[in-house]
Amino acid sequence: MEPLPPKNLLLDACRGLSHGEHPVLRSASRLAELHEQRLAATPGAPVTDIDRHRAHLVHEIDRWVARELPHAHRGVRLHTETVGTVVDRLAQFSALAYLALTSSPEWVINDAWRRLTELALAYDDLASEVVAGRCRLPDLSDHHEYEP
């Protein structure tokens, strides 16, 4: 069993830094790139292909988690999101935080970094709870493919 990567490696991957061979890190890196493309798109420009690719990557992360990590008992707390959706939001917040550095007032920058930090901590908590079996994730068979 390969564990979920820790938040520091996930944040590095979202910034394009060495993300190694771990499938979640590779997907996080690509998700961040897609969010950057989405943010750079001209207002009103179609972003359907970007969102379709994001949905595919989220689904791939969730399939990897379902295949590689232990399954929790039905009696434990159900998390509201899959690991893939949390990683996608982390990639989005990362792209927004770095964009804010170049074009925003200080309060916007501080808010963007606060949200990124809080979500990174929440990801770490989720990862440890899932691996320990203290939390279960939504069942992929009950859901349609993620729609961002």
BALOBA-1460 file (C-alpha; in Angstrom, 3 decimals):
// residues 148
<rec num="1" residu="m" x="0.000" y="0.000" z="0.000"/>
<rec num="2" residu="e" x="1.376" y="3.376" z="-1.049"/>
<rec num="3" residu="p" x="0.190" y="6.129" z="1.331"/>
<rec num="4" residu="l" x="-1.322" y="9.436" z="0.366"/>
<rec num="5" residu="p" x="1.381" y="12.095" z="0.022"/>
<rec num="6" residu="p" x="1.732" y="14.630" z="2.854"/>
<rec num="7" residu="k" x="0.489" y="18.190" z="2.347"/>
<rec num="8" residu="n" x="3.960" y="19.684" z="1.839"/>
<rec num="9" residu="l" x="4.616" y="17.419" z="-1.169"/>
<rec num="10" residu="l" x="1.128" y="18.078" z="-2.485"/>
<rec num="11" residu="l" x="1.669" y="21.841" z="-2.265"/>
<rec num="12" residu="d" x="5.043" y="21.458" z="-3.988"/>
<rec num="13" residu="a" x="3.368" y="19.506" z="-6.780"/>
<rec num="14" residu="c" x="0.771" y="22.259" z="-7.166"/>
<rec num="15" residu="r" x="3.626" y="24.690" z="-7.757"/>
<rec num="16" residu="g" x="5.244" y="22.461" z="-10.368"/>
<rec num="17" residu="l" x="8.090" y="21.341" z="-8.125"/>
<rec num="18" residu="s" x="9.305" y="17.767" z="-8.258"/>
<rec num="19" residu="h" x="6.266" y="15.609" z="-7.833"/>
<rec num="20" residu="g" x="7.951" y="12.274" z="-8.421"/>
<rec num="21" residu="e" x="6.101" y="9.188" z="-9.482"/>
<rec num="22" residu="h" x="3.209" y="9.242" z="-7.029"/>
<rec num="23" residu="p" x="-0.024" y="9.334" z="-9.060"/>
<rec num="24" residu="v" x="-1.742" y="11.805" z="-6.708"/>
<rec num="25" residu="l" x="1.199" y="14.216" z="-6.966"/>
<rec num="26" residu="r" x="1.288" y="13.958" z="-10.766"/>
<rec num="27" residu="s" x="-2.433" y="14.657" z="-10.917"/>
<rec num="28" residu="a" x="-2.166" y="17.558" z="-8.435"/>
<rec num="29" residu="s" x="0.525" y="19.157" z="-10.560"/>
<rec num="30" residu="r" x="-1.581" y="18.870" z="-13.694"/>
<rec num="31" residu="l" x="-4.697" y="20.120" z="-11.864"/>
<rec num="32" residu="a" x="-2.830" y="23.242" z="-10.776"/>
<rec num="33" residu="e" x="-1.715" y="23.840" z="-14.365"/>
<rec num="34" residu="l" x="-5.311" y="23.514" z="-15.534"/>
<rec num="35" residu="h" x="-6.512" y="25.958" z="-12.890"/>
<rec num="36" residu="e" x="-3.840" y="28.423" z="-13.987"/>
<rec num="37" residu="q" x="-5.038" y="28.049" z="-17.587"/>
<rec num="38" residu="r" x="-8.614" y="28.591" z="-16.452"/>
<rec num="39" residu="l" x="-7.650" y="31.744" z="-14.545"/>
<rec num="40" residu="a" x="-5.746" y="33.073" z="-17.566"/>
<rec num="41" residu="a" x="-8.623" y="32.408" z="-19.978"/>
<rec num="42" residu="t" x="-10.325" y="35.403" z="-21.498"/>
<rec num="43" residu="p" x="-13.643" y="36.116" z="-19.727"/>
<rec num="44" residu="g" x="-16.374" y="34.286" z="-21.579"/>
<rec num="45" residu="a" x="-13.939" y="31.953" z="-23.330"/>
<rec num="46" residu="p" x="-14.969" y="28.298" z="-23.281"/>
<rec num="47" residu="v" x="-13.254" y="26.319" z="-20.546"/>
<rec num="48" residu="t" x="-15.151" y="23.089" z="-21.115"/>
<rec num="49" residu="d" x="-12.057" y="21.141" z="-22.177"/>
<rec num="50" residu="i" x="-10.143" y="22.350" z="-19.113"/>
<rec num="51" residu="d" x="-12.978" y="21.316" z="-16.799"/>
<rec num="52" residu="r" x="-13.381" y="17.962" z="-18.550"/>
<rec num="53" residu="h" x="-9.677" y="17.245" z="-18.059"/>
<rec num="54" residu="r" x="-9.934" y="18.303" z="-14.399"/>
<rec num="55" residu="a" x="-12.898" y="15.956" z="-13.886"/>
<rec num="56" residu="h" x="-10.898" y="13.095" z="-15.423"/>
<rec num="57" residu="l" x="-7.925" y="13.752" z="-13.094"/>
<rec num="58" residu="v" x="-10.192" y="13.955" z="-10.035"/>
<rec num="59" residu="h" x="-11.750" y="10.639" z="-11.027"/>
<rec num="60" residu="e" x="-8.292" y="9.087" z="-11.504"/>
<rec num="61" residu="i" x="-7.233" y="10.195" z="-8.014"/>
<rec num="62" residu="d" x="-10.416" y="8.730" z="-6.533"/>
<rec num="63" residu="r" x="-9.946" y="5.458" z="-8.393"/>
<rec num="64" residu="w" x="-6.364" y="5.232" z="-7.099"/>
<rec num="65" residu="v" x="-7.554" y="5.894" z="-3.521"/>
<rec num="66" residu="a" x="-10.295" y="3.257" z="-3.820"/>
<rec num="67" residu="r" x="-7.809" y="0.731" z="-5.197"/>
<rec num="68" residu="e" x="-4.779" y="1.420" z="-2.967"/>
<rec num="69" residu="l" x="-6.034" y="2.518" z="0.443"/>
<rec num="70" residu="p" x="-7.813" y="0.403" z="3.046"/>
<rec num="71" residu="h" x="-11.585" y="0.622" z="3.078"/>
<rec num="72" residu="a" x="-13.165" y="1.860" z="6.297"/>
<rec num="73" residu="h" x="-16.050" y="0.111" z="8.012"/>
<rec num="74" residu="r" x="-19.531" y="1.384" z="7.217"/>
<rec num="75" residu="g" x="-19.958" y="2.591" z="10.817"/>
<rec num="76" residu="v" x="-17.282" y="5.299" z="10.700"/>
<rec num="77" residu="r" x="-17.880" y="8.918" z="9.777"/>
<rec num="78" residu="l" x="-18.492" y="9.632" z="6.094"/>
<rec num="79" residu="h" x="-16.481" y="12.520" z="4.666"/>
<rec num="80" residu="t" x="-18.426" y="14.857" z="2.385"/>
<rec num="81" residu="e" x="-15.824" y="14.945" z="-0.403"/>
<rec num="82" residu="t" x="-13.541" y="12.527" z="-2.126"/>
<rec num="83" residu="v" x="-9.771" y="12.907" z="-1.976"/>
<rec num="84" residu="g" x="-9.822" y="13.888" z="-5.654"/>
<rec num="85" residu="t" x="-12.182" y="16.821" z="-5.078"/>
<rec num="86" residu="v" x="-10.091" y="18.033" z="-2.137"/>
<rec num="87" residu="v" x="-6.907" y="17.841" z="-4.239"/>
<rec num="88" residu="d" x="-8.666" y="19.736" z="-7.042"/>
<rec num="89" residu="r" x="-9.666" y="22.525" z="-4.631"/>
<rec num="90" residu="l" x="-6.146" y="22.583" z="-3.214"/>
<rec num="91" residu="a" x="-4.772" y="23.008" z="-6.738"/>
<rec num="92" residu="q" x="-7.323" y="25.779" z="-7.359"/>
<rec num="93" residu="f" x="-6.469" y="27.613" z="-4.123"/>
<rec num="94" residu="s" x="-2.771" y="27.247" z="-4.904"/>
<rec num="95" residu="a" x="-3.216" y="28.794" z="-8.350"/>
<rec num="96" residu="l" x="-5.307" y="31.622" z="-6.856"/>
<rec num="97" residu="a" x="-2.791" y="32.316" z="-4.076"/>
<rec num="98" residu="y" x="0.116" y="32.604" z="-6.489"/>
<rec num="99" residu="l" x="-1.902" y="34.742" z="-8.885"/>
<rec num="100" residu="a" x="-2.825" y="37.058" z="-5.996"/>
<rec num="101" residu="l" x="0.876" y="37.649" z="-5.318"/>
<rec num="102" residu="t" x="1.238" y="39.446" z="-8.637"/>
<rec num="103" residu="s" x="-1.928" y="41.490" z="-8.867"/>
<rec num="104" residu="s" x="-3.791" y="41.948" z="-5.604"/>
<rec num="105" residu="p" x="-3.900" y="44.105" z="-2.490"/>
<rec num="106" residu="e" x="-2.370" y="42.681" z="0.668"/>
<rec num="107" residu="w" x="-5.687" y="41.658" z="2.248"/>
<rec num="108" residu="v" x="-6.552" y="39.553" z="-0.830"/>
<rec num="109" residu="i" x="-3.131" y="37.915" z="-0.724"/>
<rec num="110" residu="n" x="-3.493" y="37.157" z="2.992"/>
<rec num="111" residu="d" x="-6.967" y="35.706" z="2.479"/>
<rec num="112" residu="a" x="-5.823" y="33.510" z="-0.415"/>
<rec num="113" residu="w" x="-2.896" y="32.126" z="1.571"/>
<rec num="114" residu="r" x="-5.081" y="31.579" z="4.668"/>
<rec num="115" residu="r" x="-7.578" y="29.535" z="2.615"/>
<rec num="116" residu="l" x="-4.765" y="27.522" z="1.029"/>
<rec num="117" residu="t" x="-3.189" y="26.813" z="4.430"/>
<rec num="118" residu="e" x="-6.501" y="25.775" z="5.999"/>
<rec num="119" residu="l" x="-7.328" y="23.434" z="3.136"/>
<rec num="120" residu="a" x="-3.827" y="21.911" z="3.205"/>
<rec num="121" residu="l" x="-4.274" y="21.147" z="6.910"/>
<rec num="122" residu="a" x="-7.723" y="19.694" z="6.233"/>
<rec num="123" residu="y" x="-6.226" y="17.493" z="3.492"/>
<rec num="124" residu="d" x="-3.579" y="16.197" z="5.916"/>
<rec num="125" residu="d" x="-6.285" y="15.376" z="8.480"/>
<rec num="126" residu="l" x="-8.386" y="13.620" z="5.838"/>
<rec num="127" residu="a" x="-5.405" y="11.617" z="4.575"/>
<rec num="128" residu="s" x="-4.489" y="10.381" z="8.051"/>
<rec num="129" residu="e" x="-8.116" y="9.548" z="8.925"/>
<rec num="130" residu="v" x="-8.654" y="7.606" z="5.697"/>
<rec num="131" residu="v" x="-5.444" y="5.600" z="6.088"/>
<rec num="132" residu="a" x="-6.273" y="4.845" z="9.749"/>
<rec num="133" residu="g" x="-9.825" y="3.782" z="8.857"/>
<rec num="134" residu="r" x="-11.433" y="6.515" z="11.005"/>
<rec num="135" residu="c" x="-13.187" y="8.058" z="8.044"/>
<rec num="136" residu="r" x="-14.739" y="6.704" z="4.899"/>
<rec num="137" residu="l" x="-15.115" y="8.422" z="1.569"/>
<rec num="138" residu="p" x="-18.153" y="8.710" z="-0.685"/>
<rec num="139" residu="d" x="-18.613" y="5.518" z="-2.676"/>
<rec num="140" residu="l" x="-17.571" y="6.077" z="-6.287"/>
<rec num="141" residu="s" x="-20.146" y="3.594" z="-7.521"/>
<rec num="142" residu="d" x="-22.910" y="5.835" z="-6.130"/>
<rec num="143" residu="h" x="-21.706" y="8.981" z="-7.901"/>
<rec num="144" residu="h" x="-21.466" y="10.191" z="-11.433"/>
<rec num="145" residu="e" x="-18.144" y="11.503" z="-12.644"/>
<rec num="146" residu="y" x="-17.124" y="14.697" z="-10.851"/>
<rec num="147" residu="e" x="-18.468" y="17.867" z="-12.423"/>
<rec num="148" residu="p" x="-16.346" y="20.885" z="-11.427"/>
